Amino acid sequence: MNYIEKDKDPEFENLLVYLRQNRGFDFTGYKYSTLMRRIRKRMQSLNLEAFGNYLDYLEVHPEEFNYLFNIILINVTSFLRDPVAWEAIVEKVLPNIIQGKNKTDKIRIWSAGCASGEEAYTIAMLMTEMLGAEEFRNRVKIYATDVDEEALNQGRQAIYSAKDIHLVPQHLQKKYFEVINNRYVFQPDLRRNVIFGRHDLLQDAPISRLDLLVARNTLMYFNSESQGRILRGFHFALKDTGYLFLGKAEMLLTYANMFTPLDLKNRIFTKASQPSRRERLLFMANSGEAESSYFLSKQVRLRDLAFDATPIAQIVVDTDNKLVMINEQSKILFNLSNKDLNCTFQDLEISYRPLELRSLIDQVYNERRPIIIPNVTRYWSNTEIQSLDVRVKPLLDNNDVISGVSITFEDVTSYIQLQEDLQRSKQEQETTNEELQSTNEELETMNEELQSTNEELETMNEEVNFTNEELQSINDALNQKTRELNQTNVVLVSILRSLQTGILVIDQNFTILVWNHFLEDMWGLRNNEVVGNSLFSLDIGLPIEQLRSPILDTLSSKEGFQEMVVNGINRRGRQIKCYVSITPMWGTDMKGAVVMIADVEAVNSMMSSEDIEERRQQNN
């Protein structure tokens, strides 16, 4: 995969070409998004927004290349980084390497992507602890490589700060470092066994015959194709008994055919079986060992890429009944992986599920023709159903000899669903047509009913109009009565206001119905404050309780007209004598009484109490 991907930026492409042509750095295999993100980070520190502007800046400021490469290559390392992982190396790897050799055999170790050399010197210390200084100097070679010359120069000098070696135990610090001007310098006699050199993992041939290869968190910066090329180089470089030590972020799950986990938690792997002829050719081509092999490997790689890019799941089984090829879709569809390659086909679940393929393969071998099994149902664990068209086709070489079979699985679930949906739609359409016909007949019936109803409504409308005319006549009569009543009320109110005596009207429950203006002035209570209330709930200067018995007698018809004089206090606090007369209401169905109250002193013709009593007896 090239760094110029689908959504390429022309200015960014020009920048990468410039780096390759002028500085020899080819970032072809690096992850495009990661590379762009890191270069943008450097540009932001310079307040540059466009890649074209940054290219101009590089041309004017050559020293900028060092800063750029540092931020791209990161160079994050330390002594004994991830101590638990190094303990696993000491316990499981280094003893096996030493025990598997004679006393005079050389031990070759490669620290790939070593940055400033901390991991290379970590290995040197651990090997010296196990072998002793003399045997280490005679037997061990540690190759420390990187593409960053500045980091390599620091590694060659082997000068570090106290912060750099803080993870190194005190006894190892005293044993392997000399303190000069507050800097820690690795022992020169051991440093000669650590060989630093520039090496591009993608362009240069790997160091070979290795017992241990350390490349921690180096692969993570490359794209998947570049990782594959590098790992094929690592596989080639290691002895059959060699070990690969990677960083925490590197699992190698898709390269199980090349490396076997020894301690997956700490990312320690052993070399798997010998690579296939195809893999050796690919590696030879990538490393530039044979020009003729390059073109062959390129064809093989293109074939593999095309095979993987096929949108239909496909597998290939050879005549030895081995699964030899699987594309990306088949991995997704049947949960296959590269670990299943070269496995006996009948031992795999795909040989009998979703259909029996073994007998079909035999039939293809016998009949030498393709066999198609349409609409094979596959049940998922979540109860979903998948439909597949399975095609088993013989693979013939140039001599018309069968080399194996190709099996394809075309997912036709959506097509089947569309057919079912279409059939369902047709049935629904027929049902809908029948319902529409029935609905049409109902609508015709309803139309006739509506016509009849309309005629009835017209008749009712005429009756309503006649009723409205009658109501209008009644309304006119009511309006006339209302006007007469209003006039009567006006007269009555005028009379009540013109009277120089208080007029109080109550019903049989003593509820006040009328309270005229004279009473408002006498007792200080307005009409709206008393009307609707009980007479005996009033708090005024009139001794109401003295009137209870006469009023009851009047309401019960025991007495007719009654009058009396009582003492009271008006709203101004002055004591007055009040003349009170009680008369039952006549000529109405409602029982009640009219109470007249007057200030005796205000009456023009005063009558004595004896006259009042005499008059009362006469009325009775």
C-alpha positions as CSV (number, residue, x, y, z in Angstrom):
1,M,0.0,0.0,0.0
2,N,1.4,3.4,-0.9
3,Y,1.3,6.4,1.4
4,I,-0.7,8.1,-1.3
5,E,-4.1,6.6,-0.6
6,K,-7.6,7.1,-2.0
7,D,-8.1,10.6,-0.5
8,K,-4.6,11.9,-1.2
9,D,-3.4,15.4,-0.6
10,P,-1.3,16.6,-3.6
11,E,0.7,19.0,-1.4
12,F,1.4,16.3,1.1
13,E,2.4,13.9,-1.7
14,N,4.9,16.5,-3.0
15,L,6.3,16.8,0.5
16,L,6.9,13.1,0.9
17,V,8.6,12.9,-2.6
18,Y,10.9,15.8,-1.6
19,L,11.9,14.0,1.6
20,R,12.7,10.8,-0.3
21,Q,14.7,12.6,-3.1
22,N,16.6,15.0,-0.9
23,R,17.1,13.1,2.4
24,G,16.7,9.5,1.4
25,F,13.8,8.9,3.8
26,D,11.1,6.9,2.1
27,F,7.9,6.8,4.2
28,T,6.0,4.7,1.7
29,G,5.2,2.0,4.2
30,Y,4.2,4.3,7.1
31,K,0.6,4.7,8.1
32,Y,-0.7,7.5,6.0
33,S,-3.0,9.1,8.7
34,T,-0.3,8.7,11.4
35,L,2.4,10.3,9.2
36,M,0.1,13.2,8.2
37,R,-0.9,13.8,11.9
38,R,2.7,13.9,13.1
39,I,3.9,16.3,10.3
40,R,0.9,18.5,11.0
41,K,1.9,18.6,14.7
42,R,5.4,19.9,13.7
43,M,3.8,22.4,11.3
44,Q,1.6,23.8,14.1
45,S,4.6,24.6,16.2
46,L,5.8,26.7,13.3
47,N,2.4,28.3,12.7
48,L,2.3,26.8,9.2
49,E,-1.0,25.5,7.8
50,A,-0.4,24.2,4.3
51,F,2.0,21.4,3.4
52,G,3.3,23.5,0.5
53,N,4.4,26.2,2.9
54,Y,6.2,23.6,5.0
55,L,8.1,22.3,2.0
56,D,9.2,25.9,1.3
57,Y,10.3,26.2,4.9
58,L,12.4,22.9,4.6
59,E,14.2,24.3,1.5
60,V,15.2,27.5,3.4
61,H,15.9,25.8,6.8
62,P,17.8,22.5,6.3
63,E,18.2,22.1,10.1
64,E,14.4,21.6,10.2
65,F,14.9,18.0,8.9
66,N,16.2,16.8,12.3
67,Y,13.2,18.1,14.2
68,L,10.8,16.6,11.6
69,F,12.4,13.2,11.7
70,N,12.5,13.2,15.5
71,I,8.7,13.8,15.7
72,I,7.9,11.3,12.9
73,L,10.2,8.5,14.3
74,I,9.3,9.4,18.0
75,N,12.4,7.6,19.5
76,V,10.6,6.7,22.7
77,T,12.7,4.2,24.6
78,S,14.3,3.5,28.0
79,F,16.3,1.0,29.9
80,L,14.3,-2.0,31.0
81,R,11.1,-0.5,29.6
82,D,8.2,-2.8,30.9
83,P,10.2,-4.6,33.6
84,V,7.8,-7.5,33.7
85,A,8.4,-8.3,30.1
86,W,12.2,-8.1,30.5
87,E,11.9,-10.5,33.5
88,A,10.1,-12.9,31.1
89,I,13.0,-12.6,28.7
90,V,15.5,-13.4,31.5
91,E,13.5,-16.4,32.6
92,K,12.2,-17.9,29.4
93,V,14.5,-16.7,26.5
94,L,18.1,-16.0,27.4
95,P,18.7,-19.3,29.3
96,N,17.3,-21.3,26.3
97,I,19.5,-19.4,23.9
98,I,22.6,-20.1,26.0
99,Q,21.8,-23.7,26.7
100,G,21.2,-24.5,23.1
101,K,24.7,-23.5,22.1
102,N,28.2,-24.8,22.7
103,K,30.6,-22.8,24.8
104,T,32.3,-21.3,21.7
105,D,29.1,-20.6,19.6
106,K,28.4,-17.0,18.8
107,I,25.1,-15.4,20.0
108,R,23.6,-12.8,17.6
109,I,21.0,-10.3,18.7
110,W,19.3,-7.5,16.7
111,S,17.7,-4.5,18.3
112,A,15.6,-3.1,15.4
113,G,14.4,0.5,15.8
114,C,16.8,0.9,18.7
115,A,16.5,4.8,18.8
116,S,19.3,6.0,21.2
117,G,20.3,2.5,22.2
118,E,18.8,2.0,25.7
119,E,17.2,-1.4,24.8
120,A,20.4,-2.6,23.1
121,Y,22.5,-1.8,26.3
122,T,19.7,-3.4,28.4
123,I,20.3,-6.7,26.5
124,A,24.0,-6.3,26.9
125,M,23.7,-6.0,30.7
126,L,21.4,-9.0,31.0
127,M,23.6,-11.2,28.8
128,T,26.7,-10.1,30.8
129,E,24.9,-11.0,34.0
130,M,24.2,-14.5,32.6
131,L,27.5,-15.2,30.8
132,G,30.1,-13.0,32.6
133,A,31.9,-10.1,31.1
134,E,34.7,-12.1,29.4
135,E,32.4,-14.6,27.7
136,F,30.0,-11.8,26.7
137,R,32.9,-10.0,24.9
138,N,33.9,-13.2,23.1
139,R,30.6,-14.6,22.1
140,V,27.8,-11.9,21.9
141,K,27.2,-9.5,19.0
142,I,24.3,-7.0,19.4
143,Y,23.3,-5.1,16.3
144,A,21.4,-1.9,17.1
145,T,19.8,-0.2,14.0
146,D,17.5,2.7,13.3
147,V,16.9,5.2,10.5
148,D,17.5,8.2,12.7
149,E,21.3,9.1,12.6
150,E,21.0,11.6,15.4
151,A,19.6,8.9,17.7
152,L,22.3,6.4,16.5
153,N,25.0,8.9,17.4
154,Q,23.7,9.2,20.9
155,G,23.6,5.4,21.1
156,R,27.2,5.2,20.0
157,Q,28.3,7.6,22.6
158,A,26.4,5.7,25.3
159,I,26.0,8.8,27.5
160,Y,22.8,9.1,29.5
161,S,21.2,11.2,32.2
162,A,20.1,10.1,35.6
163,K,16.5,10.2,34.4
164,D,17.3,7.9,31.5
165,I,18.6,5.1,33.7
166,H,16.1,5.5,36.6
167,L,14.6,2.0,35.9
168,V,18.0,0.3,36.1
169,P,18.6,-1.2,39.6
170,Q,21.3,0.4,41.7
171,H,23.6,-2.5,41.7
172,L,23.5,-2.6,37.8
173,Q,24.1,1.1,37.6
174,K,27.2,0.8,39.7
175,K,28.4,-2.2,37.7
176,Y,27.8,-1.0,34.1
177,F,27.9,2.8,34.2
178,E,30.7,5.3,35.0
179,V,29.6,8.7,36.3
180,I,31.3,11.6,34.5
181,N,30.2,15.2,35.0
182,N,26.8,13.9,36.4
183,R,26.3,11.9,33.2
184,Y,26.2,8.1,33.1
185,V,28.5,6.4,30.5
186,F,28.1,2.7,29.6
187,Q,31.2,0.6,30.1
188,P,33.5,1.0,27.0
189,D,34.8,-2.6,26.9
190,L,31.2,-3.9,26.7
191,R,30.1,-1.2,24.4
192,R,32.3,-2.5,21.6
193,N,30.0,-5.6,21.3
194,V,27.0,-3.3,20.5
195,I,27.2,-2.3,16.9
196,F,25.1,0.7,15.8
197,G,24.2,1.2,12.2
198,R,21.5,2.9,10.0
199,H,19.0,0.4,8.7
200,D,15.7,0.9,6.9
201,L,13.4,-2.1,7.7
202,L,11.5,-1.6,4.4
203,Q,14.5,-1.0,2.1
204,D,17.5,-2.9,3.5
205,A,18.1,-6.6,3.8
206,P,17.7,-7.9,7.3
207,I,20.5,-9.1,9.6
208,S,20.5,-12.9,9.5
209,R,21.1,-16.0,11.7
210,L,19.7,-14.3,14.8
211,D,19.0,-15.8,18.1
212,L,16.9,-12.9,19.4
213,L,15.3,-10.1,17.6
214,V,14.0,-7.1,19.6
215,A,11.6,-4.7,17.8
216,R,9.4,-3.1,20.4
217,N,6.6,-0.9,19.3
218,T,8.3,-0.4,15.9
219,L,5.7,-2.2,13.7
220,M,2.9,-0.1,14.9
221,Y,3.9,2.9,12.8
222,F,3.7,1.0,9.5
223,N,0.7,0.1,7.5
224,S,-0.5,-3.5,7.2
225,E,1.3,-4.4,4.0
226,S,4.6,-2.9,5.3
227,Q,4.2,-4.8,8.5
228,G,3.8,-8.0,6.5
229,R,7.0,-7.3,4.6
230,I,9.0,-6.5,7.7
231,L,7.7,-9.6,9.5
232,R,8.7,-11.8,6.6
233,G,12.1,-10.2,6.9
234,F,12.2,-11.0,10.6
235,H,11.1,-14.6,10.0
236,F,13.9,-14.9,7.4
237,A,16.5,-13.3,9.8
238,L,15.8,-15.6,12.8
239,K,17.2,-19.0,13.3
240,D,14.7,-21.8,13.6
241,T,15.3,-21.6,17.4
242,G,15.2,-17.8,17.4
243,Y,12.9,-15.6,19.4
244,L,11.0,-12.4,18.6
245,F,10.4,-9.8,21.3
246,L,7.8,-7.1,20.4
247,G,6.1,-4.2,22.2
248,K,2.8,-4.2,24.1
249,A,0.8,-2.9,21.1
250,E,1.9,-5.7,18.7
251,M,-0.1,-9.0,18.8
252,L,0.8,-10.7,15.4
253,L,-2.7,-12.4,15.4
254,T,-2.7,-12.4,11.6
255,Y,0.8,-13.8,11.2
256,A,0.4,-17.0,13.2
257,N,1.8,-19.0,10.3
258,M,5.2,-17.2,10.8
259,F,5.4,-16.8,14.6
260,T,4.1,-18.8,17.5
261,P,3.4,-17.1,20.9
262,L,5.7,-18.2,23.7
263,D,4.4,-15.6,26.2
264,L,1.6,-13.6,24.5
265,K,1.1,-11.3,27.5
266,N,4.7,-10.1,27.2
267,R,4.8,-10.3,23.4
268,I,7.4,-13.0,23.1
269,F,7.2,-15.3,20.0
270,T,9.2,-18.1,18.6
271,K,9.8,-18.7,14.9
272,A,7.2,-21.0,13.3
273,S,7.8,-23.6,10.6
274,Q,9.8,-22.7,7.5
275,P,8.1,-20.3,5.1
276,S,6.5,-21.5,1.9
277,R,8.2,-21.1,-1.4
278,R,5.9,-18.2,-2.2
279,E,6.8,-16.4,1.0
280,R,10.5,-16.9,0.3
281,L,10.1,-15.5,-3.2
282,L,8.2,-12.5,-1.8
283,F,10.9,-11.8,0.7
284,M,13.7,-12.2,-1.8
285,A,12.0,-9.7,-4.0
286,N,11.4,-7.3,-1.2
287,S,15.0,-7.5,0.0
288,G,16.4,-7.1,-3.5
289,E,18.4,-10.4,-3.5
290,A,17.2,-11.5,-7.0
291,E,15.9,-9.3,-9.7
292,S,14.1,-12.1,-11.5
293,S,12.3,-13.2,-8.3
294,Y,11.0,-9.6,-7.9
295,F,8.7,-9.9,-10.9
296,L,7.5,-13.4,-9.8
297,S,6.8,-12.2,-6.3
298,K,5.0,-9.1,-7.6
299,Q,2.7,-11.3,-9.6
300,V,2.1,-13.5,-6.6
301,R,1.4,-10.5,-4.4
302,L,-1.0,-9.0,-7.0
303,R,-2.8,-12.3,-7.3
304,D,-3.1,-12.5,-3.5
305,L,-4.4,-8.9,-3.3
306,A,-6.9,-9.5,-6.1
307,F,-8.0,-12.8,-4.4
308,D,-8.5,-10.9,-1.1
309,A,-10.3,-8.1,-2.8
310,T,-13.0,-10.4,-4.3
311,P,-16.3,-9.4,-2.8
312,I,-17.5,-13.0,-2.7
313,A,-16.2,-15.4,-0.1
314,Q,-13.8,-17.9,-1.7
315,I,-11.6,-20.7,-0.5
316,V,-9.2,-23.1,-2.3
317,V,-8.7,-26.8,-1.3
318,D,-5.8,-28.7,-3.0
319,T,-5.8,-32.4,-4.0
320,D,-4.2,-33.3,-0.7
321,N,-7.4,-32.1,1.0
322,K,-5.6,-29.1,2.5
323,L,-7.1,-25.6,2.8
324,V,-4.5,-23.6,1.0
325,M,-6.2,-20.2,0.3
326,I,-8.8,-18.1,2.0
327,N,-9.8,-14.6,1.0
328,E,-10.9,-11.7,3.3
329,Q,-14.6,-12.3,2.8
330,S,-14.3,-16.0,3.7
331,K,-12.5,-15.0,6.9
332,I,-15.3,-12.6,7.8
333,L,-18.1,-15.0,6.8
334,F,-16.8,-18.2,8.3
335,N,-14.5,-16.9,11.1
336,L,-11.5,-18.3,9.4
337,S,-7.9,-17.1,9.9
338,N,-4.4,-17.7,8.5
339,K,-4.0,-20.4,11.3
340,D,-6.4,-22.5,9.3
341,L,-4.2,-22.6,6.3
342,N,-2.6,-26.0,5.5
343,C,-5.1,-27.7,7.8
344,T,-7.0,-30.8,6.7
345,F,-10.2,-29.6,5.2
346,Q,-12.4,-32.2,6.7
347,D,-11.3,-31.1,10.2
348,L,-12.7,-27.6,9.6
349,E,-16.3,-26.7,10.3
350,I,-16.7,-25.1,6.9
351,S,-16.4,-28.6,5.3
352,Y,-19.8,-29.6,6.6
353,R,-21.5,-26.4,7.6
354,P,-23.6,-24.8,6.1
355,L,-23.6,-27.8,3.7
356,E,-21.7,-31.0,3.2
357,L,-18.8,-30.0,0.9
358,R,-16.6,-33.1,1.1
359,S,-18.9,-35.2,-1.1
360,L,-19.4,-32.3,-3.5
361,I,-15.6,-32.0,-3.9
362,D,-15.4,-35.8,-4.7
363,Q,-18.2,-35.3,-7.2
364,V,-16.3,-32.4,-8.9
365,Y,-13.1,-34.5,-9.1
366,N,-15.1,-37.4,-10.7
367,E,-17.2,-35.4,-13.1
368,R,-14.5,-32.7,-13.7
369,R,-17.2,-30.0,-14.0
370,P,-18.5,-27.2,-11.7
371,I,-21.4,-27.9,-9.3
372,I,-23.7,-25.1,-8.1
373,I,-25.9,-25.5,-5.1
374,P,-28.3,-22.5,-5.0
375,N,-30.0,-21.0,-1.9
376,V,-28.2,-22.8,0.8
377,T,-29.6,-21.7,4.2
378,R,-27.2,-20.8,6.9
379,Y,-28.4,-20.1,10.5
380,W,-26.6,-17.6,12.6
381,S,-26.5,-17.8,16.4
382,N,-28.8,-14.8,16.7
383,T,-31.5,-16.8,14.8
384,E,-30.9,-14.8,11.6
385,I,-30.9,-16.7,8.3
386,Q,-28.4,-16.2,5.5
387,S,-28.9,-17.6,2.0
388,L,-25.8,-18.6,0.0
389,D,-25.2,-19.8,-3.6
390,V,-22.4,-22.3,-3.3
391,R,-20.2,-23.0,-6.4
392,V,-17.6,-25.8,-6.4
393,K,-15.3,-25.6,-9.4
394,P,-12.3,-27.7,-10.4
395,L,-8.9,-26.0,-10.9
396,L,-7.1,-27.4,-13.9
397,D,-3.4,-26.7,-14.7
398,N,-1.9,-26.4,-18.2
399,N,-1.9,-30.2,-18.6
400,D,-5.6,-30.4,-17.8
401,V,-4.7,-32.0,-14.4
402,I,-6.9,-31.1,-11.4
403,S,-4.8,-29.3,-8.8
404,G,-7.7,-28.6,-6.4
405,V,-11.1,-27.0,-6.2
406,S,-12.3,-23.4,-5.7
407,I,-15.4,-23.0,-3.6
408,T,-17.3,-19.7,-3.6
409,F,-20.1,-18.6,-1.3
410,E,-22.2,-15.8,-2.8
411,D,-24.5,-14.1,-0.3
412,V,-27.9,-13.9,-1.9
413,T,-29.8,-13.2,1.2
414,S,-30.8,-9.7,0.1
415,Y,-31.9,-11.2,-3.3
416,I,-34.0,-13.9,-1.7
417,Q,-35.5,-11.3,0.7
418,L,-36.3,-9.1,-2.3
419,Q,-38.0,-12.0,-4.0
420,E,-40.0,-12.7,-0.8
421,D,-40.8,-9.1,-0.4
422,L,-42.0,-8.9,-4.0
423,Q,-44.2,-12.0,-3.6
424,R,-45.5,-10.6,-0.4
425,S,-46.2,-7.3,-2.1
426,K,-48.1,-9.0,-4.9
427,Q,-50.3,-10.8,-2.4
428,E,-50.8,-7.7,-0.4
429,Q,-51.7,-5.8,-3.6
430,E,-54.3,-8.5,-4.5
431,T,-55.7,-8.3,-1.0
432,T,-55.7,-4.5,-1.2
433,N,-57.6,-4.6,-4.6
434,E,-60.3,-6.9,-3.1
435,E,-60.6,-4.6,-0.1
436,L,-60.8,-1.6,-2.4
437,Q,-63.6,-3.2,-4.4
438,S,-65.5,-4.0,-1.3
439,T,-64.8,-0.4,0.0
440,N,-66.1,1.0,-3.3
441,E,-69.4,-0.9,-2.9
442,E,-69.7,0.3,0.6
443,L,-69.1,3.9,-0.5
444,E,-71.8,3.6,-3.1
445,T,-74.2,2.4,-0.4
446,M,-73.1,5.2,1.9
447,N,-73.6,7.7,-1.0
448,E,-77.2,6.6,-1.3
449,E,-77.7,6.9,2.5
450,L,-76.1,10.3,2.4
451,Q,-78.5,11.4,-0.3
452,S,-81.4,10.3,1.8
453,T,-79.9,11.9,4.9
454,N,-79.4,15.2,2.9
455,E,-83.1,15.2,2.0
456,E,-84.0,14.7,5.7
457,L,-81.6,17.5,6.7
458,E,-83.3,19.9,4.2
459,T,-86.7,19.1,5.8
460,M,-85.2,19.6,9.3
461,N,-83.6,22.9,8.1
462,E,-87.1,24.2,7.1
463,E,-88.4,23.1,10.5
464,V,-85.4,24.8,12.2
465,N,-86.1,28.0,10.3
466,F,-89.7,28.0,11.4
467,T,-88.6,27.3,15.0
468,N,-86.2,30.2,14.7
469,E,-88.9,32.5,13.6
470,E,-91.0,31.5,16.7
471,L,-88.0,31.9,18.9
472,Q,-87.5,35.3,17.4
473,S,-91.0,36.3,18.3
474,I,-90.6,35.0,21.8
475,N,-87.3,36.8,22.1
476,D,-88.9,40.0,21.1
477,A,-91.6,39.5,23.7
478,L,-89.0,38.7,26.3
479,N,-87.0,41.9,25.4
480,Q,-90.2,43.9,25.8
481,K,-90.8,42.3,29.2
482,T,-87.2,42.9,30.1
483,R,-87.5,46.6,29.2
484,E,-90.6,46.9,31.3
485,L,-89.0,45.0,34.2
486,N,-85.9,47.3,33.9
487,Q,-88.2,50.3,34.0
488,T,-90.0,48.9,37.1
489,N,-86.6,48.2,38.7
490,V,-85.5,51.8,38.0
491,V,-88.7,53.1,39.6
492,L,-88.3,50.8,42.5
493,V,-84.7,51.8,43.1
494,S,-85.6,55.4,42.8
495,I,-88.3,55.0,45.3
496,L,-86.0,53.1,47.7
497,R,-83.3,55.9,47.3
498,S,-85.9,58.7,47.8
499,L,-87.3,57.3,51.0
500,Q,-85.9,59.0,54.1
501,T,-86.2,55.8,56.0
502,G,-84.2,52.6,55.8
503,I,-85.8,49.7,53.9
504,L,-84.6,46.1,54.5
505,V,-86.2,43.1,52.8
506,I,-85.4,39.6,54.0
507,D,-86.7,36.1,52.9
508,Q,-87.9,33.3,55.2
509,N,-84.2,32.3,55.9
510,F,-83.4,35.9,57.1
511,T,-81.3,36.4,54.0
512,I,-81.0,40.1,53.1
513,L,-82.5,40.8,49.6
514,V,-82.7,44.6,49.7
515,W,-80.6,47.1,51.6
516,N,-81.3,50.7,50.6
517,H,-79.1,53.8,50.5
518,F,-80.6,55.2,53.8
519,L,-79.3,52.1,55.7
520,E,-75.9,52.4,54.1
521,D,-75.6,55.9,55.5
522,M,-77.1,54.9,58.9
523,W,-74.9,51.8,59.6
524,G,-71.9,52.3,57.2
525,L,-72.4,49.0,55.3
526,R,-72.7,49.1,51.5
527,N,-75.3,47.1,49.6
528,N,-72.8,44.6,48.2
529,E,-71.5,43.9,51.7
530,V,-74.8,42.7,53.1
531,V,-77.0,41.4,50.3
532,G,-77.0,37.6,50.4
533,N,-75.9,37.5,54.1
534,S,-78.1,36.6,57.1
535,L,-79.6,39.6,58.9
536,F,-78.5,38.2,62.2
537,S,-74.9,38.0,61.0
538,L,-74.6,41.8,60.8
539,D,-72.5,43.6,63.3
540,I,-74.2,47.0,63.5
541,G,-75.4,49.4,66.2
542,L,-79.0,48.0,65.9
543,P,-80.0,45.4,68.5
544,I,-80.8,42.7,66.0
545,E,-81.6,40.0,68.5
546,Q,-84.5,42.1,69.8
547,L,-86.0,41.9,66.4
548,R,-85.7,38.1,66.0
549,S,-89.0,37.2,67.8
550,P,-91.1,39.8,66.0
551,I,-89.7,38.8,62.6
552,L,-90.4,35.1,63.3
553,D,-93.9,36.0,64.3
554,T,-94.4,37.9,61.0
555,L,-92.9,35.2,58.9
556,S,-95.0,32.6,60.5
557,S,-98.1,34.8,60.1
558,K,-98.8,34.9,63.8
559,E,-98.6,38.6,63.6
560,G,-99.3,41.1,60.8
561,F,-97.9,44.6,60.9
562,Q,-95.6,45.2,63.9
563,E,-93.7,48.3,64.9
564,M,-91.5,49.3,67.9
565,V,-88.8,51.7,69.0
566,V,-85.4,50.4,70.0
567,N,-82.2,52.0,71.2
568,G,-79.2,51.9,68.8
569,I,-75.9,53.5,67.8
570,N,-75.4,54.8,64.3
571,R,-72.1,54.5,62.3
572,R,-70.9,57.8,63.8
573,G,-71.2,56.3,67.3
574,R,-74.1,58.5,68.3
575,Q,-76.9,56.9,70.4
576,I,-80.2,57.1,68.6
577,K,-83.7,55.8,69.0
578,C,-84.8,53.7,66.0
579,Y,-88.3,53.3,64.8
580,V,-88.7,49.7,63.4
581,S,-91.7,48.4,61.5
582,I,-92.1,44.8,60.2
583,T,-94.6,44.0,57.5
584,P,-95.1,40.6,55.8
585,M,-94.7,40.5,52.0
586,W,-98.0,40.3,50.2
587,G,-99.0,39.2,46.8
588,T,-96.0,36.8,46.1
589,D,-95.3,33.2,46.5
590,M,-92.0,33.9,48.3
591,K,-92.3,34.3,52.1
592,G,-90.5,37.3,53.5
593,A,-90.8,40.5,55.4
594,V,-90.2,44.2,54.8
595,V,-88.4,46.0,57.7
596,M,-88.5,49.8,57.8
597,I,-85.9,51.5,60.1
598,A,-85.9,55.2,60.8
599,D,-84.2,57.6,63.2
600,V,-87.0,58.8,65.5
601,E,-85.5,62.2,65.9
602,A,-85.5,62.6,62.1
603,V,-89.1,61.8,61.7
604,N,-91.0,65.1,61.1
605,S,-94.0,64.0,63.0
606,M,-93.0,62.2,66.1
607,M,-95.3,59.7,67.7
608,S,-95.0,58.6,71.2
609,S,-94.4,55.1,72.1
610,E,-98.0,54.8,73.4
611,D,-99.3,56.0,70.0
612,I,-97.2,53.4,68.3
613,E,-98.5,50.6,70.6
614,E,-102.0,51.8,70.0
615,R,-101.5,51.8,66.3
616,R,-100.0,48.3,66.4
617,Q,-103.0,47.0,68.3
618,Q,-105.3,48.6,65.8
619,N,-103.5,47.0,62.9
620,N,-103.8,43.6,64.6
